[in-house]
Amino acid sequence: MAQARYDEHVLIVGGGGTGGALAHDLALRGLRVTLVERGELTSGTTGRHHGLLHSGGRYAVSDRESATECIEENRILRRICPGTLETNDGLFVAVEEEDLAYLEPFVEGCAACGIPTQRLTGAEALRLEPNLNPAVLAAVRVPDATMDGWRMPLRFFATARHNGAEIRTYTAVEGLLVHDHHVSGAALRDHVTGRCGEVRADVVVNATGPWSERVAAMAGVEVPIRPSPGVLVAVRGRLCNMVLNRLHKSGDGDIIVPQRALSVVGTSSWVVDDPDELGVPEDHVERMYAEGAKLVPAVRDTPMRAAWSAARPLIGARSAGDSGRELSRTFKTFDHRETDGVEGFVTITGGKGTTLRAMAEVCADVVCRKLGIDEPCRTRETVLLPHEAYYRAAA
Ligand SMILES: Cc1cc2nc3c(=O)[nH]c(=O)nc-3n(C[C@H](O)[C@H](O)[C@H](O)COP(=O)(O)OP(=O)(O)OC[C@H]3O[C@@H](n4cnc5c(N)ncnc54)[C@H](O)[C@@H]3O)c2cc1C
């Protein structure tokens, strides 16, 4: 286990992909790191997402900042997470005449964001994916991939732990220690033992995704987060080998991700106030079947393995819209000294599972600057330990 080179201690709240990547980045820079997660690692949104390593194609027309982040991180994760990704590529597929109107803006948007594309005829697409809707008119191939939503982030936790980070699961932050506009730690409850206690830190980072507004409120500050859930439906059987996306403006049920022996169809989008109260609306499940079948007709008659929902942490004011689709998928770090005059407290939120490493890099830069530590980020080049190492380190 690596020894911390600095005495400065950072407490990270939230054990999703973002918190895990941040723990890895800060431990690699030599800081003392403690991460607390109220449940199991990735039990928030990270462990319940689609498992699509985005090429950025989905956002290339309307959200180029996010699209560019995705393709950059897609390339880096292929390097640092060998073996955890299925490098199966993705197709954006036109199945109706009106989808064709999206073809040129899509290819142009991808080019502007640095996303490589290959145009295919309908017949070529069908040869690659025989279960596609036989009415397919055209397709564009992009470097999407399938990722394991559990094992990929676990590699960040494993490497962080190897480098000295302390990871405490089933440990919730119930309050922040705030005195004179300065956050100096947190009040914790261990859900296994029932014990309560405190932990002191030089900086506390709020990496609680859709819960960030709630944790920020513990310091008396606001972050403009809109928890925006979506429903996902896994049907039995692998109906495709590539990631299939409908070639149109982002909408319901327009992505199918092959995951092991399942096909995951998603998703929908709405906004809620409480990320613990999502539900799985029956009409959304029906819509996943109906829209998914437009891409792959066999979806219609394939038995369901599971349906679930998860909430995106989207950045936007509460009046910005009502479906969440209009909000950018990019991310933001808030140094609450600059935004609210509260020292010792930082929030990192928004983004995608695909951009976890980049989010951590930007946030770790902010944390180091606050602490006067001059250490470069090394996560772009550091190949992560395999996910099993997380358990080995625990033994
Ligand atoms: C339906 C859906 C599909 C998606 N599909 C994809 C996809 O295919 N590809 C992709 O790249 N992205 C996808 N995303 C986006 C992606 O899932 C999220 O951007 C990402 O998982 C957010 O990670 P996070 O670590 O910031 O948040 P989370 O994973 O939610 O982690 C926050 C953690 O904080 C913990 N926490 C909360 N409060 C406390 C507290 N008081 N004390 C301690 N811990 C606390 C929670 O338990 C949680 O584990 C999808 C999102 C949704 C909703």
The ligand as an SDF file (V2000), in Angstrom:
LIG
                    3D

 53 58  0  0  0  0  0  0  0  0999 V2000
  -31.3590    5.7640  -16.6250 C   0  0  0  0  0  0  0  0  0  0  0  0
  -29.9300    6.1990  -16.7300 C   0  0  0  0  0  0  0  0  0  0  0  0
  -29.1080    5.6240  -17.6740 C   0  0  0  0  0  0  0  0  0  0  0  0
  -27.7750    6.0520  -17.7860 C   0  0  0  0  0  0  0  0  0  0  0  0
  -26.9810    5.4440  -18.6960 N   0  0  0  0  0  0  0  0  0  0  0  0
  -25.6770    5.8020  -18.7830 C   0  0  0  0  0  0  0  0  0  0  0  0
  -24.8200    5.1260  -19.6790 C   0  0  0  0  0  0  0  0  0  0  0  0
  -25.2170    4.1650  -20.3420 O   0  0  0  0  0  0  0  0  0  0  0  0
  -23.5470    5.5540  -19.7860 N   0  0  0  0  0  0  0  0  0  0  0  0
  -23.0630    6.6070  -19.0350 C   0  0  0  0  0  0  0  0  0  0  0  0
  -21.9020    6.9560  -19.2140 O   0  0  0  0  0  0  0  0  0  0  0  0
  -23.8500    7.2440  -18.1490 N   0  0  0  0  0  0  0  0  0  0  0  0
  -25.1350    6.8620  -17.9910 C   0  0  0  0  0  0  0  0  0  0  0  0
  -25.9480    7.4820  -17.0990 N   0  0  0  0  0  0  0  0  0  0  0  0
  -25.3840    8.5520  -16.2660 C   0  0  0  0  0  0  0  0  0  0  0  0
  -24.5640    7.9740  -15.1010 C   0  0  0  0  0  0  0  0  0  0  0  0
  -25.2130    6.8620  -14.5620 O   0  0  0  0  0  0  0  0  0  0  0  0
  -24.3400    8.9990  -14.0110 C   0  0  0  0  0  0  0  0  0  0  0  0
  -23.8850   10.2090  -14.5590 O   0  0  0  0  0  0  0  0  0  0  0  0
  -23.2940    8.5280  -12.9970 C   0  0  0  0  0  0  0  0  0  0  0  0
  -23.5520    7.1950  -12.6090 O   0  0  0  0  0  0  0  0  0  0  0  0
  -23.2960    9.4140  -11.7670 C   0  0  0  0  0  0  0  0  0  0  0  0
  -22.3220    8.9170  -10.8720 O   0  0  0  0  0  0  0  0  0  0  0  0
  -22.0800    9.6450   -9.4880 P   0  0  0  0  0  0  0  0  0  0  0  0
  -20.9930    8.9220   -8.8130 O   0  0  0  0  0  0  0  0  0  0  0  0
  -21.8960   11.1100   -9.7150 O   0  0  0  0  0  0  0  0  0  0  0  0
  -23.4660    9.4740   -8.6900 O   0  0  0  0  0  0  0  0  0  0  0  0
  -24.0080    8.1520   -7.9540 P   0  0  0  0  0  0  0  0  0  0  0  0
  -23.6080    6.9240   -8.6470 O   0  0  0  0  0  0  0  0  0  0  0  0
  -25.4550    8.3360   -7.7210 O   0  0  0  0  0  0  0  0  0  0  0  0
  -23.2310    8.1560   -6.5850 O   0  0  0  0  0  0  0  0  0  0  0  0
  -23.6000    8.9980   -5.5070 C   0  0  0  0  0  0  0  0  0  0  0  0
  -23.5080    8.1720   -4.2360 C   0  0  0  0  0  0  0  0  0  0  0  0
  -23.6730    9.0280   -3.0940 O   0  0  0  0  0  0  0  0  0  0  0  0
  -24.2530    8.2420   -2.0760 C   0  0  0  0  0  0  0  0  0  0  0  0
  -24.8030    9.1290   -1.0490 N   0  0  0  0  0  0  0  0  0  0  0  0
  -25.8730    9.9580   -1.1690 C   0  0  0  0  0  0  0  0  0  0  0  0
  -26.0660   10.6200   -0.0170 N   0  0  0  0  0  0  0  0  0  0  0  0
  -25.0960   10.1970    0.8540 C   0  0  0  0  0  0  0  0  0  0  0  0
  -24.7770   10.5130    2.2140 C   0  0  0  0  0  0  0  0  0  0  0  0
  -25.4960   11.4100    2.9180 N   0  0  0  0  0  0  0  0  0  0  0  0
  -23.7260    9.8870    2.8010 N   0  0  0  0  0  0  0  0  0  0  0  0
  -22.9660    8.9670    2.1100 C   0  0  0  0  0  0  0  0  0  0  0  0
  -23.2420    8.6350    0.8180 N   0  0  0  0  0  0  0  0  0  0  0  0
  -24.2850    9.2580    0.1960 C   0  0  0  0  0  0  0  0  0  0  0  0
  -25.3120    7.4320   -2.8290 C   0  0  0  0  0  0  0  0  0  0  0  0
  -25.7010    6.2810   -2.1040 O   0  0  0  0  0  0  0  0  0  0  0  0
  -24.6020    7.1180   -4.1420 C   0  0  0  0  0  0  0  0  0  0  0  0
  -24.0090    5.8330   -4.1450 O   0  0  0  0  0  0  0  0  0  0  0  0
  -27.2780    7.0680  -16.9520 C   0  0  0  0  0  0  0  0  0  0  0  0
  -28.1090    7.6380  -15.9850 C   0  0  0  0  0  0  0  0  0  0  0  0
  -29.4210    7.2020  -15.8700 C   0  0  0  0  0  0  0  0  0  0  0  0
  -30.2840    7.7880  -14.8250 C   0  0  0  0  0  0  0  0  0  0  0  0
  1  2  1  0
  2  3  1  0
  2 52  2  0
  3  4  2  0
  4  5  1  0
  4 50  1  0
  5  6  2  0
  6  7  1  0
  6 13  1  0
  7  8  2  0
  7  9  1  0
  9 10  1  0
 10 11  2  0
 10 12  1  0
 12 13  2  0
 13 14  1  0
 14 15  1  0
 14 50  1  0
 15 16  1  0
 16 17  1  0
 16 18  1  0
 18 19  1  0
 18 20  1  0
 20 21  1  0
 20 22  1  0
 22 23  1  0
 23 24  1  0
 24 25  2  0
 24 26  1  0
 24 27  1  0
 27 28  1  0
 28 29  2  0
 28 30  1  0
 28 31  1  0
 31 32  1  0
 32 33  1  0
 33 34  1  0
 33 48  1  0
 34 35  1  0
 35 36  1  0
 35 46  1  0
 36 37  1  0
 36 45  1  0
 37 38  2  0
 38 39  1  0
 39 40  1  0
 39 45  2  0
 40 41  1  0
 40 42  2  0
 42 43  1  0
 43 44  2  0
 44 45  1  0
 46 47  1  0
 46 48  1  0
 48 49  1  0
 50 51  2  0
 51 52  1  0
 52 53  1  0
M  END
$$$$
